[in-house]
Structure formats: structure tokens, C-alpha cells
Amino acid sequence: METGGEAKFRVQGGEVRLNGDIETRRRKKLRRGDVVEYAGQRVEVDW
């Protein structure tokens, strides 16, 4: 994703998963250990 606007569009469209579930909330807080998946890529939050 190139912009925050595009990211919001993708989240609202149900294209993003958080911990295995579709996430449609744009302002969902992420926590250490959360796993975000989009377009075949998976990232674990590590801060």
C-alpha cells in the first residue's frame, strides 16, 4: 500500500486479517504479538 487512504480502503473492504479474523475497523489498536495479513503477506507486531 502506498498511502494511508489506500490502507483505510483495503481495511474497510475486508482485505486485511488481524489474528486470523477479517478486520474492518480503521482505528483498531495493534498490540505486540498481533499478526496482520494482507495480500499473502504476514507480519507480526513486535514493538
Secondary structure as UniProt FT lines:
FT   HELIX           4..12
FT   TURN            13..14
FT   STRAND          16..18
FT   TURN            19..20
FT   STRAND          21..22
FT   TURN            26..27
FT   TURN            32..33
FT   STRAND          35..38
FT   TURN            39..40
FT   STRAND          41..44
//
